[in-house]
Amino acid sequence: MSEDVRPDPVQIVAKVGSSFRAADPERAFEVWVHLASKAGWQVSPVEGVSVDLGAGDCGVVDIEGLRYLVRQSRRVRRALVDDVTGGPAERPVFAFAAWAEPVLS
């Protein structure tokens, strides 16, 4: 018997957008769905569910019988190079990413 080596859907984080601007919610949703499918999950977008785009919600998916809300906000670290001190310097910032949270209702 082989052990399931797929990452749990809540562990899948898709880098989308930049440090300054979120990706289009539809694009962020597509990128996350692609990564979850690539990880071996059967992912089906759920149509007709309203989401709060202003709060970072991107859409709802059904993954093998359980529903997840795909969201995006600043969630992944990256280095930003700026020159406010007169020379290039790197500083850590948070960039936008998409991830899924289980729908528990």
N, C-alpha and C positions, 0 to 999 in steps of 0.2 A: 504494500500500500504506500503510495507516494504522498508526501506532505504537501499541502497547498502552499506554494511559494509566491502567490500573487500578493502584492501589497493591499492592505485594506483600502477601500475607496477613500476613507477620510485621511489616509496618508499620502494620497496623490496630490501634489501641488504643482500647478502649471504656471511658469513665469509668463506673465502677460503685461503689456504696457511698459511704462518706464517709472523712474523715480518721481516724475512730476505729473504724469497723466495716466489714468486708467485706460485699459483697452475698451473698445466697444463691447458692451455686455454680450452681444450675440457672438462676437469673435472669441471672447474669453470662454464662453460656454462651449463653443466648438472645439477649442484647444483642449479644455479639460476632458470633454467626452472622448476626443481622440486618444489622449494619454490613458484614460481608463480602459478603453477598448484595447489599446496596444498592450496593456498590462494583463489582458486575458478576461476581462469582465464583459458580460452581455449587458450593454447599456442601451436603454431606450428613452429618448426624450418624452416627457409627459406633456401633451398639448392641453391647452385650455386652463392652465393653472396661472393665476395672477401672481406676479412677483413685484417687489418694490425695487425698481431699478435705481432709485435715488439712494437706497440703503446699501447698494452693492450686490443685490440679488441678480442672478443671470438667468436662471431657469431651474426646472425640476427634472430629475431623471429617475427611472426605475432601473435598479440593478438587481437582477435575479430575485425579484419579489419585494425588495425594500426600496423606499423612496429616499432620495437625497436632494437637498437644495444646493445648487452650485452658486457660490458667491465669489466676489473679488474685492480686494482692498490691499493696502500695503501690508505685506506679510513676509517677504523674502529679503534677506540682506544682500546688498551689493555695494561696490565701491564707486563713489562719485569723485571725479577729478575736477577740481576747480582751481582758480588762480586768484582768489580774493586776497591772498597774502603777497601777491606779486610774483609768485612762482607756482607751478603745478603742485598740488597736494591732494592726496586721496583721503577721503573721509567716508565712514560707513553711513549708509542711508537705507531706508526700507523702500523696496520697489513693489509694484503691483503684482499680485498672483491670484489665481483662481483655485478654489478648493471646494470640497463638498462636505456638508453637514447632514447627518441623518434627520429625516422628518419623523418626529416621535409622536405624532397624533394619529 
